[in-house]
Amino acid sequence: MSEGSGGRPLGPWLTAATNLAPAVIGSAPILWLSTVPDATLAPQHVLGLAASAALLTIAVQLLGVVCVGWRWTCFLLAVAWLTFWSFHPLVLVVVLALSGWFALRARENLELIPVFAGAVALWIGVPPLAHELWAALEEVKHPLPSILEVGEAEPRNIYWIVLDGYGREDVLLSRYKAEPVLAAGLRERGFFVAAGGRADYAQTALAMASMLNVARVEELLDPLPATASRQPLRRLVRNNRVIPTLRSAGYRVETNRVEYSMLNLLPDSTHSALPRFTEFEHAMIRLTPLEWLGDLFASESGALSHSLRRAYLKQTFDYLAAAPKPTQPTFTFVHIISPHPPFVFNRDGTPRPAVIPYMKGDGSHWHAHHEHTGASYIEGYREMALWTGYRTLEVVDHLQNTDPEGIIVIHSDHGGGHSLDWDSRHQPDVIDRMAILNALFLPGQDESALRDDLTPIGSMRVVLNHVLSSNLGSGPLPSTFSTWFEPYHFIDVTSQLQPIESTEGHVPTVP
């Protein structure tokens, strides 16, 4: 048993607190980041949590051998770790002030050291773990979706590309003064482009969970969750209907290393030479001095994270524009967070310098962080949309040359966010968010039956009906909006999403 001041033995609870506190404190950033509404504690994050705790615990034991005592080592390392992961002036002042006060008191009473460490461990560990337990209980309320029934399969390669935040051509013209080069280019290449394409939902997690299960979230989660947690949606994505249905028909699954941690589809293979930096890793970087140190040697804010994003986007498009044709029927799913913020490229591919640290917030979240910077959402979105359009057409040309019989679907999950207010259920310009690009290349199929108001769920139905002889129907689907903190409180906005005006007569420059 450990001893306190004057040789008095510490009680079992204080001894346990001293031993476990470094591990819990080392897990602090990962535990706390898991509590934000859009976060998911995915398996790779659990590994990061374990590694962080293990490294700090090992360091405590090693330093305890050479320092004044292992309790002081535990205390000092815990303070250093909290300071590193709390890179904000106010947080630093609080952490250092409390640590200094405890250090002075502990000179006379060593029992205060494990008390301090144990209190910090409880403060850090209990709320996030309670959050995860509650989310797990919410998940098990809903049964998993079953595999789809299919008929005689006609396997053909399927290339499914999601351009996060890419708006419909009439909205690009009217709201962003951006020529719809992608929609026009796809039509020239034989695509059906839905003139009234609509999003199923206003948020990526909702859109992907529904599309990959070929059903509305209201059908998949009954009753709907009463919280803001996206954990039930992550479960729907992870256990979706489409992937096992395609695998049962002989397909293999290939994806890119997605930047959104929720979209880990457990593929057979991934194509990226770069490490995957999701919203989780970027958030962790922002908690530390690493971002600040990178900015010392760069001309933009958040240089480290923005450079990683540019490299990732460029590498993803480069790979797709040169990828070999699959040797067996393959479902290639690619989710690219572009033209969604942050806006890191100009239309010609040159870097677009950032004016704030890295953040993926859209709509009112973006405006709140850029309020005094002079940055223009419209200009940044327009440049990013044009660059994304040019690069996507390069990919299409390659796919059509190497696999002319392959099916290609290119759509967005939602539109832009210039007019979006995440805190309001009333959206005066909801068409900005809900009107999307939705295009299909279906060699040999009559496109006359395709709807002009196609949504992503509808696109998945069309493709599965085509290649697997499914009978999923082709009727109209609603488009619903929900706020950030009430993601499951849906408002039907379908009637507000009619095409603004015909773009006929406007001939954009098509590469």
C-alpha positions as CSV (number, residue, x, y, z in Angstrom):
1,M,0.0,0.0,0.0
2,S,1.2,3.5,-0.8
3,E,2.2,5.9,2.0
4,G,1.2,9.5,2.6
5,S,3.1,12.2,4.5
6,G,4.8,11.1,7.7
7,G,4.7,7.5,6.5
8,R,1.0,7.1,7.0
9,P,-0.5,4.6,4.5
10,L,-3.0,5.8,2.0
11,G,-6.4,4.2,1.8
12,P,-7.2,1.9,-1.1
13,W,-9.4,4.5,-2.8
14,L,-6.6,7.1,-2.8
15,T,-4.1,4.6,-3.9
16,A,-6.3,3.6,-6.8
17,A,-6.8,7.2,-7.7
18,T,-3.1,7.8,-7.8
19,N,-2.5,4.8,-10.0
20,L,-5.4,5.3,-12.4
21,A,-5.4,9.1,-12.7
22,P,-2.6,9.4,-15.3
23,A,-4.5,7.0,-17.6
24,V,-7.8,8.8,-17.3
25,I,-6.1,12.2,-17.6
26,G,-4.2,11.0,-20.7
27,S,-7.6,10.0,-22.2
28,A,-9.1,13.5,-21.6
29,P,-9.1,15.0,-25.1
30,I,-10.5,11.9,-26.8
31,L,-13.2,11.4,-24.1
32,W,-14.3,15.0,-24.3
33,L,-14.3,15.2,-28.1
34,S,-16.7,12.3,-28.2
35,T,-19.4,14.4,-26.4
36,V,-20.0,16.9,-29.2
37,P,-23.3,16.2,-31.1
38,D,-21.7,15.3,-34.5
39,A,-18.8,13.1,-33.0
40,T,-18.7,9.4,-33.1
41,L,-16.3,7.3,-30.9
42,A,-15.2,5.1,-33.8
43,P,-12.8,2.1,-33.3
44,Q,-9.7,4.1,-34.4
45,H,-10.5,6.7,-31.8
46,V,-10.7,4.0,-29.1
47,L,-7.2,2.9,-30.2
48,G,-6.1,6.5,-29.9
49,L,-7.6,6.7,-26.4
50,A,-5.8,3.6,-25.3
51,A,-2.5,4.7,-26.8
52,S,-2.7,8.1,-25.1
53,A,-3.5,6.6,-21.7
54,A,-0.8,3.9,-22.0
55,L,1.9,6.3,-23.0
56,L,1.2,8.7,-20.2
57,T,1.1,5.8,-17.7
58,I,4.4,4.4,-18.9
59,A,6.0,7.9,-18.7
60,V,4.8,8.3,-15.1
61,Q,6.4,5.0,-14.1
62,L,9.7,5.7,-15.9
63,L,10.0,9.3,-14.5
64,G,9.1,8.1,-11.1
65,V,12.3,6.2,-10.9
66,V,14.5,9.2,-11.4
67,C,12.4,12.1,-10.0
68,V,11.7,13.1,-6.4
69,G,8.9,10.6,-6.1
70,W,6.3,8.9,-8.2
71,R,3.4,10.9,-6.7
72,W,5.1,14.2,-7.7
73,T,5.8,12.7,-11.1
74,C,2.2,11.7,-11.5
75,F,1.1,15.2,-10.5
76,L,3.6,17.1,-12.7
77,L,2.9,14.9,-15.8
78,A,-0.8,15.2,-15.3
79,V,-0.4,19.0,-15.2
80,A,1.8,19.0,-18.3
81,W,-0.6,16.8,-20.2
82,L,-3.6,18.9,-19.4
83,T,-1.7,22.0,-20.4
84,F,-0.7,20.5,-23.7
85,W,-4.3,19.5,-24.5
86,S,-5.8,22.8,-23.3
87,F,-4.1,25.3,-25.6
88,H,-6.3,28.3,-24.8
89,P,-5.2,31.2,-22.6
90,L,-8.2,31.0,-20.1
91,V,-7.9,27.3,-19.8
92,L,-4.2,27.5,-19.3
93,V,-4.6,30.0,-16.5
94,V,-7.2,27.9,-14.7
95,V,-5.1,24.7,-15.0
96,L,-1.9,26.3,-13.9
97,A,-3.5,28.2,-11.0
98,L,-5.2,25.1,-9.6
99,S,-2.1,23.0,-10.1
100,G,0.1,25.6,-8.3
101,W,-2.3,25.8,-5.4
102,F,-2.4,22.0,-5.0
103,A,1.4,21.8,-5.3
104,L,1.9,24.3,-2.4
105,R,-0.6,22.5,-0.2
106,A,0.9,19.1,-1.1
107,R,4.3,20.1,0.3
108,E,2.8,19.4,3.8
109,N,0.3,16.7,2.9
110,L,1.1,14.3,0.1
111,E,-2.4,12.8,0.3
112,L,-3.6,15.9,-1.7
113,I,-1.7,14.7,-4.7
114,P,-3.8,11.6,-5.4
115,V,-6.9,13.6,-4.3
116,F,-6.1,16.2,-7.0
117,A,-5.4,13.6,-9.6
118,G,-8.5,11.6,-8.7
119,A,-10.7,14.7,-8.8
120,V,-9.4,15.7,-12.2
121,A,-9.9,12.1,-13.4
122,L,-13.5,12.1,-12.3
123,W,-14.2,15.5,-13.8
124,I,-12.7,14.4,-17.1
125,G,-14.0,10.9,-17.3
126,V,-17.5,10.7,-15.9
127,P,-19.4,13.1,-18.2
128,P,-18.1,11.6,-21.5
129,L,-18.5,8.0,-20.4
130,A,-22.0,8.7,-19.2
131,H,-22.7,10.3,-22.6
132,E,-21.4,7.2,-24.4
133,L,-23.5,4.9,-22.2
134,W,-26.6,7.0,-22.9
135,A,-25.9,6.9,-26.7
136,A,-25.4,3.1,-26.6
137,L,-28.8,2.7,-24.8
138,E,-30.4,4.9,-27.5
139,E,-28.9,2.8,-30.2
140,V,-30.3,-0.6,-29.0
141,K,-33.8,0.8,-29.0
142,H,-33.9,0.4,-32.8
143,P,-33.5,-2.9,-34.7
144,L,-30.9,-3.1,-37.5
145,P,-32.2,-2.8,-41.1
146,S,-32.5,-6.2,-42.9
147,I,-30.8,-7.0,-46.2
148,L,-32.7,-6.2,-49.3
149,E,-34.4,-8.7,-51.5
150,V,-33.0,-8.9,-55.0
151,G,-33.8,-10.7,-58.2
152,E,-31.4,-11.8,-61.0
153,A,-28.3,-9.8,-60.8
154,E,-26.6,-8.1,-63.8
155,P,-23.3,-7.1,-62.1
156,R,-21.7,-4.0,-63.5
157,N,-19.1,-1.8,-61.8
158,I,-20.8,1.0,-59.8
159,Y,-18.9,4.3,-59.2
160,W,-20.7,6.3,-56.5
161,I,-19.3,9.8,-55.9
162,V,-20.7,12.1,-53.2
163,L,-19.6,15.7,-53.5
164,D,-20.4,17.1,-50.1
165,G,-22.2,20.5,-50.3
166,Y,-22.5,20.7,-54.1
167,G,-25.6,22.7,-55.1
168,R,-28.0,22.5,-58.0
169,E,-27.1,24.4,-61.1
170,D,-29.9,27.0,-60.8
171,V,-28.8,27.8,-57.2
172,L,-25.1,28.0,-58.3
173,L,-26.1,30.6,-60.8
174,S,-28.6,32.6,-58.8
175,R,-27.0,32.5,-55.4
176,Y,-23.2,32.1,-56.1
177,K,-22.8,33.5,-59.6
178,A,-21.0,30.3,-60.5
179,E,-21.3,28.7,-63.9
180,P,-22.7,25.2,-63.6
181,V,-19.8,23.7,-65.5
182,L,-20.2,20.3,-63.8
183,A,-23.9,19.8,-64.6
184,A,-23.4,21.0,-68.2
185,G,-20.3,18.8,-68.6
186,L,-22.1,15.7,-67.3
187,R,-25.0,16.2,-69.7
188,E,-22.5,16.5,-72.6
189,R,-21.0,13.2,-71.5
190,G,-24.4,11.4,-71.5
191,F,-25.5,11.8,-67.9
192,F,-29.1,12.3,-66.8
193,V,-28.9,15.4,-64.6
194,A,-32.0,16.0,-62.4
195,A,-33.1,19.6,-63.1
196,G,-35.0,19.6,-59.8
197,G,-32.6,17.5,-57.8
198,R,-33.4,17.6,-54.1
199,A,-31.6,16.5,-50.9
200,D,-33.4,14.1,-48.6
201,Y,-32.1,15.9,-45.5
202,A,-30.0,19.0,-44.7
203,Q,-27.2,17.1,-42.9
204,T,-24.6,14.7,-44.1
205,A,-25.2,12.1,-41.3
206,L,-28.9,11.9,-42.0
207,A,-28.4,11.9,-45.8
208,M,-25.9,9.1,-45.8
209,A,-27.7,6.9,-43.3
210,S,-30.9,7.1,-45.4
211,M,-29.3,6.7,-48.8
212,L,-27.2,3.6,-47.7
213,N,-30.4,2.0,-46.4
214,V,-32.6,3.1,-49.3
215,A,-35.2,4.4,-46.8
216,R,-36.1,7.5,-44.8
217,V,-34.6,7.8,-41.3
218,E,-38.2,8.1,-40.0
219,E,-38.7,4.5,-41.1
220,L,-35.3,3.2,-39.9
221,L,-35.5,4.8,-36.4
222,D,-38.9,4.4,-34.9
223,P,-39.4,6.1,-32.5
224,L,-37.0,8.9,-33.5
225,P,-34.3,9.7,-30.9
226,A,-35.0,12.6,-28.6
227,T,-31.3,13.6,-28.4
228,A,-28.9,15.5,-30.7
229,S,-26.6,12.5,-30.8
230,R,-25.6,11.1,-34.2
231,Q,-24.7,7.7,-32.8
232,P,-27.9,6.1,-34.0
233,L,-27.1,7.3,-37.5
234,R,-23.6,6.0,-37.3
235,R,-25.0,2.6,-36.4
236,L,-27.3,2.7,-39.5
237,V,-24.3,3.6,-41.7
238,R,-22.1,0.9,-40.2
239,N,-24.9,-1.8,-40.5
240,N,-26.4,-0.5,-43.7
241,R,-28.5,-2.5,-46.2
242,V,-26.7,-1.6,-49.5
243,I,-23.2,-3.0,-48.8
244,P,-24.3,-6.6,-47.7
245,T,-26.9,-6.7,-50.4
246,L,-24.3,-5.9,-53.1
247,R,-21.8,-8.4,-51.5
248,S,-24.4,-11.1,-51.7
249,A,-24.6,-10.5,-55.4
250,G,-20.8,-10.9,-55.8
251,Y,-19.7,-7.3,-55.5
252,R,-16.6,-6.2,-53.6
253,V,-16.5,-2.8,-51.9
254,E,-13.9,-0.1,-52.3
255,T,-13.8,3.4,-50.8
256,N,-11.5,6.3,-50.3
257,R,-10.2,7.1,-46.8
258,V,-13.2,9.4,-45.9
259,E,-12.6,12.6,-43.9
260,Y,-15.9,12.1,-42.1
261,S,-15.5,9.3,-39.5
262,M,-19.1,8.3,-39.6
263,L,-18.8,7.0,-43.2
264,N,-16.5,4.0,-42.4
265,L,-18.2,1.3,-44.5
266,L,-15.8,-1.5,-43.6
267,P,-14.7,-1.8,-47.2
268,D,-12.7,-4.6,-48.8
269,S,-10.0,-2.1,-49.8
270,T,-9.3,1.7,-49.6
271,H,-7.4,3.8,-52.0
272,S,-5.3,6.5,-50.3
273,A,-1.6,6.8,-49.7
274,L,-2.2,9.5,-47.1
275,P,-3.3,8.9,-43.5
276,R,-6.9,9.6,-42.8
277,F,-7.5,12.8,-40.9
278,T,-11.2,13.0,-39.9
279,E,-13.0,15.8,-38.1
280,F,-11.8,14.1,-34.9
281,E,-8.0,14.3,-35.6
282,H,-8.4,17.9,-36.8
283,A,-10.2,18.8,-33.6
284,M,-7.4,17.1,-31.5
285,I,-4.8,19.1,-33.4
286,R,-6.6,22.3,-32.5
287,L,-6.5,21.5,-28.8
288,T,-2.7,21.5,-28.8
289,P,0.1,24.0,-29.6
290,L,0.9,22.1,-32.9
291,E,-1.4,24.3,-35.0
292,W,0.1,27.5,-33.4
293,L,3.6,26.3,-34.1
294,G,2.8,25.5,-37.7
295,D,1.3,29.0,-38.2
296,L,4.7,30.5,-37.1
297,F,6.2,29.3,-40.4
298,A,3.2,29.8,-42.7
299,S,1.2,32.7,-44.3
300,E,-2.2,31.4,-43.3
301,S,-4.1,30.4,-40.1
302,G,-4.3,26.7,-39.4
303,A,-1.6,25.9,-41.9
304,L,-1.0,22.4,-40.8
305,S,-4.6,21.2,-41.0
306,H,-5.4,23.1,-44.2
307,S,-2.3,21.7,-45.9
308,L,-3.4,18.2,-45.0
309,R,-6.8,18.9,-46.4
310,R,-5.4,20.2,-49.7
311,A,-3.1,17.2,-50.0
312,Y,-6.0,14.8,-49.3
313,L,-8.4,16.3,-51.8
314,K,-5.8,16.5,-54.5
315,Q,-4.6,12.9,-53.9
316,T,-8.2,11.6,-54.0
317,F,-9.0,13.2,-57.3
318,D,-5.6,12.2,-58.8
319,Y,-6.2,8.6,-57.9
320,L,-9.8,8.5,-59.3
321,A,-8.6,10.1,-62.5
322,A,-6.0,7.3,-63.1
323,A,-7.6,4.3,-61.3
324,P,-7.5,0.9,-63.1
325,K,-10.7,-0.8,-64.0
326,P,-11.7,-3.3,-61.3
327,T,-11.2,-6.9,-62.3
328,Q,-14.4,-8.0,-60.6
329,P,-17.8,-6.3,-60.0
330,T,-17.0,-3.5,-57.6
331,F,-19.0,-0.9,-55.8
332,T,-16.7,2.1,-55.5
333,F,-18.0,4.6,-52.9
334,V,-16.2,8.0,-52.7
335,H,-17.2,10.8,-50.3
336,I,-15.4,14.0,-50.9
337,I,-15.9,17.0,-48.6
338,S,-15.9,19.6,-51.4
339,P,-17.1,22.3,-52.1
340,H,-18.1,22.1,-48.4
341,P,-16.0,24.4,-46.1
342,P,-13.2,25.0,-45.4
343,F,-12.5,26.5,-48.9
344,V,-8.9,25.6,-49.6
345,F,-8.6,25.9,-53.4
346,N,-9.3,28.5,-56.0
347,R,-10.9,27.4,-59.3
348,D,-7.5,27.0,-60.9
349,G,-6.2,24.7,-58.2
350,T,-4.0,27.3,-56.5
351,P,-4.2,27.3,-52.6
352,R,-6.8,29.6,-51.1
353,P,-5.3,31.0,-47.9
354,A,-7.3,30.5,-44.8
355,V,-8.0,33.3,-42.4
356,I,-9.0,31.3,-39.3
357,P,-7.9,28.0,-37.8
358,Y,-9.2,24.8,-39.4
359,M,-13.0,24.2,-39.1
360,K,-15.6,22.3,-41.1
361,G,-18.5,24.3,-39.8
362,D,-21.1,25.4,-42.4
363,G,-23.9,27.9,-42.5
364,S,-24.2,30.1,-39.4
365,H,-21.4,28.2,-37.8
366,W,-19.1,29.3,-40.6
367,H,-20.3,32.9,-40.4
368,A,-19.8,33.1,-36.6
369,H,-16.2,32.2,-37.0
370,H,-15.6,34.5,-39.9
371,E,-17.5,37.5,-38.6
372,H,-14.6,39.9,-38.4
373,T,-12.3,38.5,-41.0
374,G,-13.8,40.0,-44.2
375,A,-14.0,36.5,-45.8
376,S,-16.8,35.9,-48.2
377,Y,-18.7,32.6,-48.1
378,I,-20.1,33.2,-51.6
379,E,-16.7,33.8,-53.1
380,G,-15.0,30.9,-51.3
381,Y,-17.8,28.5,-52.2
382,R,-17.9,29.6,-55.8
383,E,-14.1,29.0,-56.3
384,M,-14.2,25.6,-54.5
385,A,-17.3,24.5,-56.5
386,L,-15.6,25.4,-59.8
387,W,-12.4,23.6,-58.9
388,T,-14.4,20.5,-57.7
389,G,-16.4,20.5,-61.0
390,Y,-13.3,20.6,-63.2
391,R,-11.6,17.8,-61.2
392,T,-14.8,15.7,-61.2
393,L,-15.1,15.9,-65.0
394,E,-11.5,14.7,-65.3
395,V,-12.5,11.6,-63.2
396,V,-15.6,11.0,-65.4
397,D,-13.6,11.1,-68.6
398,H,-11.2,8.5,-67.2
399,L,-14.0,6.2,-66.0
400,Q,-15.9,6.4,-69.3
401,N,-12.7,5.6,-71.2
402,T,-11.6,2.7,-69.1
403,D,-15.1,1.3,-68.2
404,P,-17.7,2.4,-70.7
405,E,-20.3,0.0,-69.3
406,G,-19.8,1.1,-65.7
407,I,-22.6,2.9,-63.8
408,I,-21.6,6.4,-62.5
409,V,-23.6,8.3,-59.9
410,I,-22.5,11.8,-58.9
411,H,-24.6,13.7,-56.3
412,S,-24.4,15.8,-53.2
413,D,-25.8,15.1,-49.8
414,H,-27.0,18.7,-49.4
415,G,-26.3,22.1,-51.0
416,G,-24.4,25.2,-49.9
417,G,-24.7,27.0,-46.6
418,H,-24.5,30.7,-47.2
419,S,-28.1,31.3,-46.1
420,L,-28.3,28.5,-43.6
421,D,-29.1,29.3,-39.9
422,W,-28.5,26.1,-37.9
423,D,-30.5,27.4,-34.9
424,S,-33.7,28.3,-36.7
425,R,-36.5,26.0,-37.9
426,H,-37.5,28.7,-40.3
427,Q,-35.2,29.0,-43.3
428,P,-36.2,31.8,-45.7
429,D,-33.8,30.5,-48.4
430,V,-34.0,26.8,-47.8
431,I,-33.4,26.0,-51.4
432,D,-29.8,27.0,-51.0
433,R,-29.3,24.1,-48.6
434,M,-31.7,21.6,-50.1
435,A,-31.3,21.8,-53.9
436,I,-28.5,19.5,-55.0
437,L,-26.6,18.1,-58.0
438,N,-27.9,14.6,-58.8
439,A,-26.6,12.9,-61.9
440,L,-26.6,9.3,-63.2
441,F,-24.8,7.6,-66.1
442,L,-26.7,4.4,-66.9
443,P,-25.5,2.9,-70.1
444,G,-28.2,1.0,-72.0
445,Q,-31.1,2.1,-69.7
446,D,-34.0,4.2,-70.8
447,E,-33.8,7.4,-68.8
448,S,-37.3,8.6,-69.7
449,A,-38.7,7.1,-66.4
450,L,-36.2,9.0,-64.2
451,R,-37.6,11.7,-62.1
452,D,-36.5,15.3,-62.4
453,D,-36.9,15.8,-58.7
454,L,-34.7,12.8,-57.8
455,T,-33.2,12.5,-54.3
456,P,-30.2,10.4,-53.3
457,I,-32.5,7.7,-51.9
458,G,-34.2,7.6,-55.3
459,S,-30.9,7.4,-57.1
460,M,-29.9,4.3,-55.0
461,R,-33.3,2.7,-55.8
462,V,-32.8,3.3,-59.5
463,V,-29.3,1.7,-59.5
464,L,-30.3,-1.3,-57.4
465,N,-33.4,-1.9,-59.5
466,H,-31.1,-1.8,-62.6
467,V,-28.3,-4.1,-61.5
468,L,-30.0,-6.4,-59.0
469,S,-33.5,-6.5,-60.4
470,S,-34.8,-5.1,-57.1
471,N,-38.3,-3.8,-56.8
472,L,-37.8,-0.7,-54.7
473,G,-40.3,1.6,-56.3
474,S,-39.7,5.0,-58.0
475,G,-42.2,7.2,-56.3
476,P,-41.6,10.8,-55.0
477,L,-39.7,11.3,-51.8
478,P,-40.0,14.3,-49.4
479,S,-37.2,16.7,-48.6
480,T,-37.0,17.7,-44.9
481,F,-35.0,20.2,-42.9
482,S,-33.8,20.0,-39.3
483,T,-31.7,22.2,-37.1
484,W,-28.3,21.2,-35.7
485,F,-29.4,20.5,-32.2
486,E,-32.7,18.9,-33.2
487,P,-31.6,16.7,-36.1
488,Y,-34.6,14.3,-35.8
489,H,-37.3,17.0,-35.7
490,F,-38.1,17.2,-39.4
491,I,-39.8,19.9,-41.4
492,D,-41.1,19.1,-44.9
493,V,-39.8,21.7,-47.4
494,T,-40.4,19.9,-50.6
495,S,-42.7,22.5,-52.0
496,Q,-40.0,25.2,-51.7
497,L,-37.5,23.4,-53.9
498,Q,-38.8,23.9,-57.4
499,P,-36.2,25.1,-60.0
500,I,-35.7,28.8,-59.7
501,E,-35.7,29.5,-63.4
502,S,-34.5,27.9,-66.5
503,T,-30.8,28.2,-67.3
504,E,-31.5,27.5,-70.9
505,G,-29.7,29.8,-73.2
506,H,-26.8,30.2,-70.8
507,V,-24.0,28.1,-72.2
508,P,-21.2,27.7,-69.6
509,T,-17.6,27.0,-70.6
510,V,-17.2,23.3,-70.3
511,P,-13.7,21.8,-70.1
